[in-house]
Amino acid sequence: MDTKTLMEWSSRYHTPNYGRSPILLVRGEGTRVWDSEGREYLDFTTGIAVTALGHCHPVVTGAIREAAATLLHVSNIFHTAPQIHLAKMLVEHSFADRVFFCNSGAEANEAALKLARKYGKEKLASDRYEVIATHNSFHGRTLATVTATGQPKYQHGFEPLMPGFKHVPYNDLRAMERAIDSHTAAILVEPIQGEGGVHVPDDDYLPGLRKLCDESGALLIFDEIQTGMGRTGRLWGYEHSGVEPDVMTLAKALANGVPIGAMLCRESAASVLTAGSHGSTFGGTPFVTSVALATLTTLIGEKLPERAARLGRELMDSLRRLQASNPRIKDVRGRGLLIGIELDKPAAPVMDACRESGLLVLTAGEKVLRLAPPLVAQPTEIARALDILTDVLGKAAG
Ligand SMILES: Cc1ncc(COP(=O)(O)O)c(C=O)c1O
């Protein structure tokens, strides 16, 4: 089928809720993808921080083949070895004691929010159900997670939203302290706001939230759906802060592109999820957990978080040098290979120009270009991306 016809069918048959770039991708390998016209691109979007090991990583592809030929799906009314091994590995490499598996980031956050309500009612007081989230956050598209998301543009038209949520400015401990009251069950934050524009909080922010939760009894929930799996230069984003959450949500890179979500928590919180209180048909199938095990084993075994830290530092240093000579760049920020370049004008045309030059990048908010290359990107690929960015941003400034 020719590309033009497929594009026409796309606009005719899909619901119109995505703003898509006008290319049709057909193949990927490592940091590169190809479109239907044979054009090659450097993929610094990684499916929005999903394919951390790059496209079609041989270990991941091998695990997919083997798992598909062994046991694709059985219900959670049975035990399966890959799910148990993955839960054990996540526990051994994090603060958590227990893991619940689901299929996406929004579902992982739904699980965390339901856990927070049940924990609040059963362990704190019958009217402790409220969750405090932050302005500019992103937590997903289901009704509860879009309510938790602190951006009206994602909520518009879907009202009435869910009761039991409050929002305060991000990186503002005083505002959070003022917002906590006798109804608070949990605080929900991203260790770095990704979709909201790649905002890294001050060093005392996450420790300050930990202290507020310890004093009030509320659960501290970190949404690591974008920051987890080595993206920020440590396995989990919270590791930069010196404190640990009570609950953490994961998805995106956990199985390098095969849909999965996970909610990790401490024993005291997990105990409220009694048999039958929550569940998911597809959550943690032997197929996806085999793929996630292969992904996590490779990520840890090949020390990819450390690699992300090093490559990210070098890339950010180069971008800051570019900033010094380009008035369009207002700020360069991020951690590891989650990088935001704030411009003085809308970022979407710059993203389009990068694509025309063979580099796929993301936006985050109106004026921020977001880079999320695979953690396995080669230095030559990063150098090439930098050349394209220098050229495109140079023309934008000229
Ligand atoms: C921090 C964060 N939380 C939650 C989500 C929602 O994940 P999903 O699209 O898998 O539901 C995202 C997706 O971008 C995210 O970045």
The ligand as an SDF file (V2000), in Angstrom:
LIG
                    3D

 16 16  0  0  0  0  0  0  0  0999 V2000
    5.1680   10.9910   34.2120 C   0  0  0  0  0  0  0  0  0  0  0  0
    4.1110   10.2640   33.4280 C   0  0  0  0  0  0  0  0  0  0  0  0
    3.1120    9.6580   34.0840 N   0  0  0  0  0  0  0  0  0  0  0  0
    2.1570    8.9710   33.4350 C   0  0  0  0  0  0  0  0  0  0  0  0
    2.1510    8.8830   32.0600 C   0  0  0  0  0  0  0  0  0  0  0  0
    1.0650    8.1190   31.3680 C   0  0  0  0  0  0  0  0  0  0  0  0
    1.5460    6.9250   30.8450 O   0  0  0  0  0  0  0  0  0  0  0  0
    0.6910    6.1120   29.7540 P   0  0  0  0  0  0  0  0  0  0  0  0
    0.6370    6.9480   28.5150 O   0  0  0  0  0  0  0  0  0  0  0  0
    1.4690    4.8300   29.5710 O   0  0  0  0  0  0  0  0  0  0  0  0
   -0.6560    5.8760   30.3300 O   0  0  0  0  0  0  0  0  0  0  0  0
    3.1680    9.5060   31.3350 C   0  0  0  0  0  0  0  0  0  0  0  0
    3.1690    9.4630   29.8670 C   0  0  0  0  0  0  0  0  0  0  0  0
    3.7520   10.2880   29.1970 O   0  0  0  0  0  0  0  0  0  0  0  0
    4.1660   10.2130   32.0330 C   0  0  0  0  0  0  0  0  0  0  0  0
    5.1740   10.8420   31.3950 O   0  0  0  0  0  0  0  0  0  0  0  0
  1  2  1  0
  2  3  1  0
  2 15  2  0
  3  4  2  0
  4  5  1  0
  5  6  1  0
  5 12  2  0
  6  7  1  0
  7  8  1  0
  8  9  2  0
  8 10  1  0
  8 11  1  0
 12 13  1  0
 12 15  1  0
 13 14  2  0
 15 16  1  0
M  END
$$$$
